[in-house]
């Protein structure tokens, strides 16, 4: 587990580890499940081969219980004299995968001649009569689920002491395999790095959440939602696997099975699944696990990492996940709020249904305001106090018993990273406000006031390319091409070369302008598209060319829809270009976005009105004729 969760090189295992594991197994074979063996291999990759080799021999001797023969079927010889390639009516064709609780085979149902995914539940141990009845009842309920995003359960039973579930065989790649490939391909980067990648993952998880909601509405809780249980079809649609291990919401199921093992996979378990006192699980546990899955896909790491299993329990129950925007700066604040809500420790503060989660993900995709709201400092403190009441009480006593300045100093030291982040965010918000004012003036206002706004932005953020570009464009609007070039010379950025070419052209230096244009890169980022469109808008105002307005509209559209978060400066220019093009569909769409996302911004409302007036000019009222 350590190397997977912490991305560290394999470390030497403790001396005598293998011998200790074997001794523990022989002392308590009933408790020693395949999950424990797999966990030991994950935590000690340097000794994984030796651990498995020793336990193959133990399994072959039948010392791991009646399920051991199938747990090590591909490695251990058959000592029973019976055929090992069949299980009841199913002929085993090949192993598809294995985990701590099960082995999955591609199998053929000899009765119907169809291929199925046959899951052998090696981690459940011997089932009591009561557990057997519950297993069959819950498998029967799962088999009635009918949704394109849920893998169908065809059959379930117990053969030769081994519980099995026969499921639909789904072609595709698991989300876990995709995450692994992403980590290998981009070890030097963080998470999904483009708007398209982020949008695709959000959409995929949204679909998975809707499928989960369908199961929940049928009374079924999955309990083991994770990337390995989400198959992505060749068409890009998610299919939830392993509903055969699900349980009914009304089944009275608590966190621990009869063997004392928590159902599910540790890294994706909800805090209530690990609670010291058993609690009844409901649909909100699946919401949490799907939130962990989304966090991992967006940041290329899981929200909690630990050296030991016990430390992992503590982290899931009490630690706060690292801010996902620090791991992947391309994530929007709204998406961060959605993740935080899905990963709430207190399930009463979590999304109450998977549908609520799906709807907020849709809002993120469509740049609508989300229902999730990030907790403030007081809210975070209150939630911590609820999770750790004893520690909270000690803090209160300590604070009341020492000078206020000491307590304040301790608070500042403890919260210094958050304070710095808040200070940085406040600066960025001020810069954004100056940029909005500046581009508003460039579009339809005073270039001189635009210069003041951009200078104010640069005082806060000296390297802000958008402020430099805005200042250069304002100078072009004032026919100060030489000063424009001086501004651009102080900030070398490929994205500014288009503005430089326009300034040279205004000075009659066509040859130089042509050479500069050859160096202008194709737009690749939202900022690139925005700056390219802004340069075209200045050209449009100078030439009054509708075709150029149309090109600018295309640039602003790409900027707005590839940005990780909605930005008013992008939308203002989009409204400006759409209005000049007279594009009715775009004018109505951008007006709706402005009024919905920035309802408290007079600037946004004014540009929404501008866009609508270009397609429906206000007519002079007809004078009424007096009666009589």
C-alpha positions in Angstrom: 0.0 0.0 0.0 2.8 2.4 0.9 4.3 2.7 -2.5 0.9 3.2 -4.2 -0.3 5.8 -1.8 2.9 7.7 -1.2 4.6 7.3 -4.6 7.9 6.4 -2.8 10.5 3.9 -3.8 10.4 0.4 -2.4 11.7 0.4 1.1 13.4 -2.6 2.9 10.9 -4.7 4.9 11.3 -5.3 8.6 13.6 -8.2 9.5 11.7 -11.5 9.9 8.5 -10.2 8.2 7.7 -13.3 6.2 8.3 -15.6 9.1 6.1 -13.5 11.4 3.2 -13.5 8.8 3.4 -17.2 8.4 3.4 -17.7 12.2 0.3 -15.4 12.5 -1.4 -17.3 9.7 -0.9 -20.7 11.3 -2.1 -19.5 14.7 -5.3 -17.9 13.3 -6.0 -19.2 9.8 -9.7 -18.3 10.0 -8.9 -14.6 10.4 -6.0 -14.6 7.9 -7.9 -13.7 4.6 -6.5 -13.0 1.2 -6.9 -9.3 1.9 -4.3 -9.5 4.6 -1.9 -11.3 2.3 -2.4 -8.7 -0.5 -2.0 -5.9 1.9 1.2 -7.3 3.2 2.5 -7.5 -0.4 1.5 -4.0 -1.2 3.1 -2.6 2.0 6.3 -4.6 1.4 6.8 -4.8 -2.4 10.5 -5.9 -2.0 9.3 -9.1 -0.3 6.0 -9.5 -2.3 7.3 -12.5 -4.3 8.5 -14.4 -1.3 5.3 -13.7 0.7 3.2 -15.0 -2.1 5.4 -18.1 -2.7 5.2 -19.0 1.0 1.4 -18.6 1.1 1.0 -20.6 -2.1 2.4 -23.6 -0.3 0.2 -22.9 2.7 -2.9 -22.6 0.4 -2.0 -25.9 -1.4 -1.9 -27.6 2.0 -5.5 -26.3 2.6 -4.4 -24.2 5.6 -6.2 -21.1 4.5 -9.7 -22.6 4.6 -12.0 -23.9 1.9 -11.6 -20.8 -0.4 -7.8 -21.1 -0.6 -7.7 -23.4 -3.7 -9.5 -20.8 -5.8 -7.6 -17.9 -4.2 -4.3 -19.3 -5.6 -5.8 -21.3 -8.4 -3.3 -20.0 -11.1 -0.3 -20.8 -8.9 -1.1 -23.7 -6.6 -1.4 -27.3 -7.9 -4.7 -29.0 -7.4 -4.4 -31.5 -4.5 -8.0 -32.6 -4.5 -7.9 -34.7 -7.6 -10.9 -32.7 -9.0 -10.9 -30.5 -12.1 -10.0 -26.9 -11.1 -11.2 -25.3 -14.4 -14.9 -25.5 -13.5 -17.1 -24.2 -10.7 -20.6 -25.6 -10.8 -22.0 -24.8 -14.3 -19.2 -22.4 -15.1 -16.1 -23.2 -17.0 -13.2 -21.0 -16.0 -11.4 -19.5 -19.1 -8.8 -17.0 -17.7 -8.2 -14.8 -14.7 -9.2 -11.2 -15.2 -7.9 -9.8 -11.9 -7.7 -10.3 -8.2 -7.9 -8.3 -5.0 -7.9 -8.7 -1.3 -11.5 -10.1 -1.2 -12.0 -11.9 -4.5 -10.6 -13.4 -7.8 -12.4 -12.6 -11.0 -12.4 -15.1 -13.9 -13.7 -14.9 -17.4 -16.0 -17.9 -17.5 -18.5 -19.6 -19.8 -21.9 -20.5 -18.5 -22.2 -24.0 -19.9 -26.0 -23.9 -19.6 -26.5 -20.9 -21.8 -23.2 -20.7 -23.7 -22.6 -17.1 -22.7 -19.5 -15.6 -21.3 -19.6 -14.0 -17.8 -17.3 -12.4 -15.3 -17.3 -14.9 -12.4 -16.2 -13.5 -9.1 -15.0 -16.0 -6.5 -15.3 -14.3 -3.0 -12.1 -15.6 -1.4 -12.1 -12.9 1.3 -15.4 -13.8 3.0 -14.2 -16.9 4.8 -16.6 -19.7 5.8 -20.2 -18.5 5.7 -22.7 -19.3 8.5 -26.2 -20.3 7.6 -27.5 -16.8 8.5 -24.7 -15.1 6.5 -25.5 -17.5 3.6 -29.1 -16.5 3.5 -28.3 -12.8 3.6 -25.7 -13.2 0.9 -28.2 -14.9 -1.4 -31.0 -12.4 -0.6 -28.8 -9.4 -1.3 -27.4 -11.0 -4.5 -31.0 -11.6 -5.6 -31.9 -7.9 -5.0 -28.7 -6.8 -6.9 -29.7 -9.0 -9.8 -32.9 -6.9 -10.3 -31.0 -3.7 -10.9 -31.5 -2.6 -14.5 -29.5 0.4 -15.6 -27.0 0.8 -18.5 -24.4 2.2 -16.0 -24.6 -0.9 -13.7 -23.1 -4.3 -14.5 -25.9 -6.8 -14.4 -25.7 -9.7 -11.9 -26.9 -13.0 -13.5 -26.4 -15.6 -10.8 -25.0 -16.1 -7.3 -24.4 -19.1 -5.1 -22.0 -21.2 -3.2 -20.1 -24.2 -4.8 -17.7 -26.4 -2.8 -17.6 -23.8 0.0 -16.7 -20.9 -2.4 -19.3 -18.1 -2.7 -19.5 -16.8 -6.3 -21.3 -14.2 -8.3 -21.8 -14.4 -12.1 -21.9 -10.9 -13.7 -22.1 -9.4 -17.1 -18.7 -9.3 -18.8 -18.1 -5.7 -19.7 -15.4 -4.8 -22.3 -13.3 -1.8 -21.5 -10.7 -0.4 -19.1 -11.1 0.2 -15.4 -10.8 3.7 -14.2 -8.0 2.4 -11.9 -6.0 1.3 -15.0 -6.6 4.7 -16.5 -5.4 6.5 -13.4 -2.3 4.3 -13.3 -1.5 5.0 -16.9 -2.0 8.8 -16.2 0.4 8.6 -13.3 3.1 6.9 -15.4 2.6 9.3 -18.4 2.7 12.4 -16.3 4.8 11.8 -13.2 6.2 15.4 -13.4 2.8 17.0 -13.6 -0.3 17.1 -11.4 -3.7 15.7 -12.2 -5.7 16.4 -15.4 -3.9 19.4 -16.9 -6.4 20.6 -19.5 -10.0 21.8 -19.3 -10.9 19.0 -21.7 -9.4 16.3 -19.5 -11.0 17.8 -16.3 -14.4 18.1 -18.1 -14.2 14.5 -19.4 -13.5 13.1 -15.9 -16.2 15.2 -14.3 -18.7 14.0 -16.9 -17.7 10.4 -16.4 -18.0 10.6 -12.6 -21.3 12.4 -13.0 -22.7 9.5 -15.1 -21.4 7.1 -12.4 -23.1 9.1 -9.7 -26.4 8.9 -11.6 -26.0 5.1 -12.0 -25.4 4.9 -8.2 -28.5 6.9 -7.5 -30.5 4.4 -9.6 -29.2 1.6 -7.4 -29.8 3.6 -4.2 -33.4 4.3 -5.3 -33.8 0.5 -5.6 -32.6 0.2 -2.0 -29.0 -1.0 -2.8 -25.8 0.4 -1.3 -22.6 -0.6 -3.1 -20.1 -0.3 -0.2 -17.0 -0.7 -2.4 -17.1 2.2 -4.9 -13.5 2.7 -6.3 -11.7 3.2 -9.6 -11.2 -0.6 -9.9 -15.0 -1.1 -9.8 -15.7 1.5 -12.5 -15.3 0.1 -16.1 -15.0 2.6 -18.9 -16.4 1.2 -22.1 -14.8 1.9 -25.5 -17.6 4.5 -26.0 -16.4 6.3 -22.8 -19.3 5.4 -20.6 -18.8 4.2 -17.0 -20.2 0.9 -15.8 -20.3 0.2 -12.1 -19.1 -3.3 -11.3 -19.5 -5.6 -8.3 -23.0 -4.8 -7.2 -23.0 -8.4 -6.1 -21.3 -7.3 -2.9 -23.8 -4.6 -2.3 -26.3 -4.5 0.6 -29.8 -3.3 1.0 -30.3 0.0 2.8 -33.0 -1.7 4.9 -30.9 -4.8 5.7 -29.6 -3.5 9.0 -26.1 -3.9 7.7 -23.3 -2.4 9.9 -19.7 -1.6 9.2 -18.2 -5.0 10.1 -18.8 -8.4 8.6 -19.0 -11.5 10.7 -15.3 -12.0 10.3 -14.5 -8.6 11.7 -13.3 -7.1 8.4 -14.7 -3.9 7.1 -16.4 -4.4 3.6 -14.7 -2.4 0.9 -11.2 -1.1 0.0 -9.5 0.9 2.7 -8.3 3.9 0.7 -11.9 4.5 -0.5 -13.8 3.7 2.6 -16.0 6.3 4.3 -15.3 7.4 7.9 -18.5 5.6 9.0 -17.2 2.3 7.5 -14.3 2.5 10.0 -16.2 3.8 13.0 -15.3 2.2 16.3 -18.9 1.6 17.1 -20.7 -0.2 14.2 -23.2 2.0 12.4 -25.7 1.2 9.7 -24.4 2.2 6.3 -26.6 4.1 3.8 -26.2 5.7 0.3 -24.0 8.5 1.6 -21.1 6.0 2.1 -21.1 5.5 -1.7 -21.1 9.3 -2.3 -18.0 9.6 -0.2 -16.2 6.8 -2.0 -17.0 8.3 -5.4 -15.7 11.6 -4.1 -12.4 9.9 -3.3 -12.3 8.5 -6.8 -12.9 12.0 -8.3 -10.2 13.5 -6.1 -7.7 10.9 -7.2 -8.4 11.4 -10.9 -8.1 15.2 -10.6 -4.9 15.2 -8.5 -3.2 11.9 -9.3 -3.2 11.0 -5.6 -5.7 9.8 -3.1 -6.8 12.2 -0.4 -5.2 10.2 2.4 -1.8 8.5 2.6 -0.2 6.6 5.5 2.6 4.3 6.3 0.5 1.7 8.1 -3.1 0.5 8.1 -3.9 1.9 11.5 -2.5 5.3 10.5 -4.7 5.1 7.4 -7.8 4.5 9.6 -6.9 7.6 11.6 -6.3 9.7 8.5 -9.7 8.8 7.0 -11.5 9.5 10.2 -9.8 12.6 11.4 -7.4 14.2 8.8 -8.3 16.9 6.3 -7.4 16.1 2.6 -4.8 18.4 1.1 -6.3 21.3 -0.9 -6.9 19.8 -4.4 -6.1 23.2 -6.0 -2.6 23.1 -4.5 -2.1 19.7 -6.2 -3.8 20.8 -9.5 -4.0 24.6 -9.9 -6.3 24.1 -13.0 -9.2 23.2 -10.7 -11.9 25.8 -10.1 -13.0 27.0 -6.7 -16.5 25.5 -7.4 -15.0 22.1 -8.1 -13.0 22.3 -4.9 -16.2 23.0 -3.0 -17.9 20.0 -4.6 -15.0 17.7 -3.6 -15.0 19.0 -0.1 -18.8 18.4 0.2 -18.5 14.9 -1.1 -15.6 14.1 1.3 -17.3 15.5 4.4 -16.5 13.4 7.5 -19.9 14.0 8.9 -22.3 12.3 6.5 -25.1 14.7 7.5 -23.1 17.5 5.8 -22.2 15.4 2.8 -24.3 15.3 -0.4 -27.4 13.4 0.8 -27.8 11.6 -2.5 -25.7 10.6 -5.4 -28.1 12.6 -7.6 -27.2 15.8 -5.6 -23.5 15.1 -6.3 -24.2 14.4 -10.0 -26.2 17.7 -10.3 -23.4 19.8 -8.8 -20.9 18.1 -11.2 -23.2 19.1 -14.1 -23.3 22.6 -12.8 -19.5 22.7 -12.8 -19.4 21.5 -16.4 -21.9 24.0 -17.5 -20.5 26.9 -15.5 -23.5 27.3 -13.3 -23.4 28.2 -9.6 -23.0 25.0 -7.5 -25.1 24.1 -4.4 -21.9 23.2 -2.5 -20.4 25.9 -0.3 -17.0 25.7 1.2 -16.9 26.0 5.0 -15.5 29.1 6.6 -12.8 29.2 9.3 -15.5 29.0 12.1 -17.2 26.1 10.3 -14.0 24.2 9.9 -13.1 24.7 13.6 -16.6 23.6 14.7 -16.4 20.4 12.6 -13.0 19.6 14.0 -14.3 20.0 17.5 -17.2 17.6 16.8 -14.7 15.0 15.5 -12.3 15.5 18.3 -14.3 16.8 21.4 -11.6 15.9 23.9 -8.9 17.7 22.1 -11.2 20.7 21.5 -12.0 20.8 25.2 -8.2 20.8 26.0 -7.7 23.6 23.5 -10.4 25.7 25.1 -8.9 25.2 28.6 -5.4 26.0 27.3 -6.5 29.2 25.6 -8.4 30.4 28.6 -5.5 29.7 30.9 -2.7 31.5 29.0 -2.2 35.0 27.7 -4.2 35.9 24.6 -1.1 36.9 22.7 0.3 33.4 23.1 -2.9 31.8 21.9 -3.0 34.1 18.9 0.6 33.4 18.0 -0.1 29.7 18.2 -3.1 30.1 16.0 -1.1 32.0 13.4 1.8 29.5 13.3 -0.6 26.6 13.0 -2.6 28.2 10.3 0.2 30.0 8.4 -0.3 28.0 5.2 -4.0 28.8 5.1 -3.3 32.5 6.0 -0.8 32.8 3.2 -3.2 31.1 0.8 -6.0 33.4 1.7 -3.7 36.4 1.4 -2.6 35.2 -2.1 -6.2 34.6 -3.1 -7.2 38.2 -2.0 -4.4 39.6 -4.2 -5.6 37.5 -7.2 -9.2 38.7 -6.6 -8.1 42.3 -6.6 -6.1 41.7 -9.8 -9.1 40.1 -11.4 -11.3 43.1 -10.5 -8.8 45.5 -12.1 -8.7 43.3 -15.2 -12.5 43.3 -15.5 -12.6 47.1 -15.2 -9.8 47.5 -17.7 -11.2 45.2 -20.4 -14.6 46.7 -19.9 -13.2 50.2 -20.7 -11.2 48.8 -23.7 -14.4 47.3 -25.1 -16.6 50.3 -24.8 -15.3 53.1 -22.6 -12.2 55.2 -22.0 -8.8 53.8 -23.0 -7.3 56.2 -20.5 -9.3 54.7 -17.6 -8.4 51.2 -18.9 -4.7 52.1 -18.6 -5.3 53.1 -14.9 -7.0 49.8 -14.2 -4.2 47.7 -15.9 -1.5 49.7 -14.1 -3.3 48.9 -10.8 -3.4 45.2 -11.7 0.3 45.3 -12.5 1.1 46.9 -9.1 -0.3 43.8 -7.4 1.0 41.2 -10.0 3.9 42.6 -12.0 4.0 39.6 -14.3 0.3 39.5 -15.2 0.3 38.9 -18.9 -3.3 39.8 -19.3 -2.7 43.2 -17.7 0.3 43.8 -20.0 -1.8 42.8 -23.0 -4.7 45.0 -21.9 -2.4 48.0 -21.4 -0.9 47.5 -24.9 -4.4 47.2 -26.4 -5.5 50.4 -24.7 -2.5 52.2 -26.1 -3.4 50.9 -29.6 -6.9 52.2 -29.1 -5.3 55.6 -28.4 -3.1 55.3 -31.5 0.0 55.2 -29.4 1.6 52.3 -31.2 5.2 53.2 -30.2 4.3 53.2 -26.5 2.5 49.9 -27.1 5.8 48.4 -28.3 7.6 49.8 -25.3 5.2 48.1 -23.0 5.5 44.8 -24.9 9.3 45.0 -24.8 9.2 44.9 -21.0 7.2 41.6 -21.0 8.5 38.9 -23.3 5.7 36.4 -23.8 4.8 34.5 -27.0 1.1 35.1 -26.5 1.7 38.9 -26.9 3.3 38.7 -30.3 0.0 39.1 -32.1 -0.4 42.5 -30.5 3.2 43.4 -31.4 2.5 42.6 -35.0 -0.6 44.8 -35.0 1.4 47.7 -33.5 4.1 47.4 -36.1 1.5 47.4 -38.9 0.0 50.6 -37.5 3.5 52.1 -37.7 3.7 51.1 -41.4 6.4 48.5 -40.7 4.7 45.7 -42.7 7.8 43.6 -43.3 8.6 43.4 -39.5 4.9 42.7 -38.8 4.9 39.8 -41.2 8.1 38.3 -39.6 6.6 38.7 -36.1 3.3 37.0 -37.2 5.4 34.0 -38.3 6.4 33.6 -34.6 2.9 33.9 -33.2 2.2 30.4 -31.7 -1.1 28.7 -32.2 -3.3 29.3 -29.2 -3.2 26.4 -26.8 -4.5 27.7 -23.4 -7.5 29.7 -22.4 -5.3 32.7 -21.9 -3.8 32.3 -25.4 -7.3 32.2 -26.9 -8.4 35.2 -24.9 -5.4 37.3 -25.9 -5.7 36.3 -29.6 -9.3 37.3 -29.5 -8.6 40.6 -27.8 -6.0 41.5 -30.5 -8.6 40.6 -33.2 -11.1 42.9 -31.5 -8.8 45.9 -31.7 -8.2 45.0 -35.4 -12.0 44.8 -35.9 -12.6 48.2 -34.4 -9.9 49.6 -36.7 -11.1 47.8 -39.9 -14.8 47.2 -39.2 -14.5 43.7 -40.7 -17.3 41.3 -39.7 -15.2 38.2 -40.6 -12.6 39.2 -38.1 -15.3 39.7 -35.5 -16.3 36.1 -36.2 -12.8 34.9 -35.7 -12.6 36.8 -32.4 -15.9 35.2 -31.3 -14.4 31.8 -32.0 -11.3 32.6 -29.9 -13.4 33.9 -26.9 -15.6 30.9 -27.1 -12.6 28.6 -26.8 -11.2 30.6 -24.0 -14.5 30.6 -22.0 -15.2 26.9 -22.5 -11.6 25.6 -21.8 -11.0 27.7 -18.7 -11.0 25.7 -15.5 -13.3 28.3 -13.9 -15.7 30.9 -15.3 -14.0 34.3 -15.7 -15.9 37.5 -16.2 -13.2 39.1 -18.5 -13.6 36.2 -20.9 -17.4 36.5 -20.8 -17.3 40.2 -21.4 -15.3 39.9 -24.5 -17.4 37.0 -25.7 -20.5 39.2 -25.3 -18.7 42.0 -27.1 -17.8 39.8 -30.1 -21.2 38.0 -30.2 -23.0 41.3 -30.2 -20.9 42.7 -33.2 -21.4 39.5 -35.1 -25.2 39.6 -34.5 -25.1 35.9 -33.6 -28.5 35.5 -31.9 -27.8 32.1 -30.4 -24.6 33.2 -28.8 -26.0 36.5 -27.7 -28.8 34.8 -25.8 -26.5 32.2 -24.4 -23.9 34.6 -23.1 -26.5 36.9 -21.7 -28.0 34.0 -19.7 -24.5 33.0 -18.4 -23.8 36.6 -17.3 -27.1 37.1 -15.5 -26.9 33.7 -13.9 -23.2 33.5 -12.8 -22.6 37.2 -12.0 -26.1 38.4 -10.9 -24.5 40.9 -8.4 -22.2 42.5 -10.9 -23.5 45.6 -12.6 -20.8 45.3 -15.3 -22.0 41.8 -16.2 -25.7 42.8 -16.3 -24.8 45.8 -18.6 -23.0 43.5 -21.0 -25.8 41.0 -21.0 -28.1 43.9 -22.0 -25.7 44.9 -24.7 -25.7 41.4 -26.2 -29.5 41.2 -26.2 -29.9 44.7 -27.7 -27.7 43.7 -30.7 -30.3 41.1 -31.8 -33.4 42.9 -30.5 -33.0 46.7 -30.7 -35.2 48.6 -28.4 -37.9 50.3 -30.5 -39.1 53.8 -29.8 -42.5 53.6 -28.0 -45.5 54.5 -30.2 -47.2 57.6 -28.8 -50.7 56.8 -27.6 -53.6 58.6 -29.3 -55.9 60.4 -26.8 -59.4 59.2 -26.8 -62.0 61.6 -28.1 
